[in-house]
Amino acid sequence: MQNQRDSVAKIDSGYVKQYDAHVERQNKKKKRLIRRLALFVIATLLLFGGLLTYHIQQRSLYADKQAKYEELQEEMNLLEKQEKDFKEEIKLLNDEEYVLQIARTNYFFSKEGEIIFKIPDNGPSY
């Protein structure tokens, strides 16, 4: 069948030449359209790939920052508790009775005429 088509002579008229030129232009337009679409698809894929990569990096960075924030928040809560304890201790140390009590228990400070006996903290040795 192919041989028959090749052996058939083409009509050499203006209409056939014009039709062949039209078909060739259509084929070239189709090729250009396919190339443009392929280029557009590739550019779009590259753009989305870049955006996806950027998004994943930002999520990772956000997770790291969130973990660091929570860690610092816990540290801040601990420091605020320490500050509260220190302020309470300062308040107690400004009280003379408290200071005398500490001096008596830790440094064996005694009142006049008072005798201090040190009792060992260990249990009985029997």
C-alpha positions in Angstrom: 0.0 0.0 0.0 2.8 2.4 0.9 4.5 1.7 -2.5 1.4 2.6 -4.3 1.2 6.0 -2.6 4.9 6.7 -3.3 4.4 5.7 -7.0 1.4 8.0 -7.4 2.4 11.3 -8.9 1.5 14.5 -7.1 -0.6 17.0 -8.9 1.4 20.1 -9.5 -1.1 22.8 -9.2 -1.3 26.0 -7.2 -4.0 24.7 -5.0 -2.0 21.6 -4.0 1.1 23.7 -3.3 -1.0 26.1 -1.2 -2.5 23.2 0.6 0.9 21.6 1.3 2.2 24.9 2.6 -0.8 25.2 4.8 -0.3 21.7 6.2 3.4 22.4 6.8 2.6 25.7 8.6 0.0 23.8 10.7 2.6 21.2 11.6 5.2 23.8 12.5 2.6 25.6 14.7 1.8 22.4 16.4 5.5 21.7 17.0 6.0 25.2 18.4 2.9 24.8 20.6 4.2 21.5 22.0 7.6 23.0 22.6 6.1 26.0 24.4 3.8 23.7 26.5 6.8 21.5 27.4 8.9 24.5 28.4 6.0 25.8 30.4 5.5 22.5 32.2 9.2 22.2 32.9 9.3 25.8 34.2 6.2 25.2 36.4 7.7 22.0 37.8 10.9 23.7 38.6 9.0 26.6 40.3 6.9 24.2 42.3 9.9 22.1 43.2 11.7 25.2 44.5 8.7 26.4 46.4 8.3 22.9 47.9 11.9 22.8 49.0 11.7 26.3 50.5 8.5 25.3 52.3 10.1 22.2 53.8 13.1 24.2 54.9 10.9 26.8 56.5 8.9 24.1 58.4 12.1 22.5 59.6 13.4 25.9 60.7 10.1 26.7 62.4 10.2 23.3 64.3 13.7 24.0 65.5 12.8 27.5 66.6 9.7 26.2 68.4 11.7 23.6 70.3 14.3 26.3 71.2 11.4 28.6 72.3 9.9 25.9 74.5 13.3 25.1 76.0 13.9 28.8 76.8 10.4 29.1 78.2 11.1 26.3 80.6 14.4 27.9 81.6 12.7 31.2 82.1 10.1 29.6 84.4 12.8 28.0 86.4 14.7 31.3 86.7 11.5 33.1 87.7 10.9 30.5 90.4 14.5 30.9 91.6 14.1 34.7 91.6 10.9 34.3 93.7 12.8 32.0 96.1 15.7 34.5 96.4 13.4 37.4 97.0 11.7 35.4 99.8 15.1 34.5 101.2 16.2 38.2 101.1 13.0 39.1 102.9 13.7 36.4 105.6 17.3 37.5 105.9 16.2 41.0 106.6 14.3 39.6 109.7 16.7 39.6 112.7 14.9 36.7 114.4 15.5 34.5 111.3 19.2 35.4 111.1 19.6 34.6 114.8 17.8 31.2 114.4 20.2 30.3 111.5 23.2 31.4 113.5 22.1 29.2 116.4 21.4 26.1 114.3 24.3 26.3 111.9 27.0 28.1 113.8 26.2 27.2 117.4 25.6 30.8 118.4 24.2 30.9 121.9 22.4 33.3 124.0 24.0 34.5 127.3 24.0 31.7 129.9 22.9 29.1 127.4 24.8 25.8 126.9 24.7 24.0 123.6 25.0 20.3 123.4 25.8 18.7 120.0 23.9 15.5 119.5 25.2 13.3 116.7 22.7 12.7 113.8 23.7 9.1 113.5 21.4 6.4 114.9 22.3 4.4 118.0 25.6 2.4 117.7 24.4 -0.7 119.6 
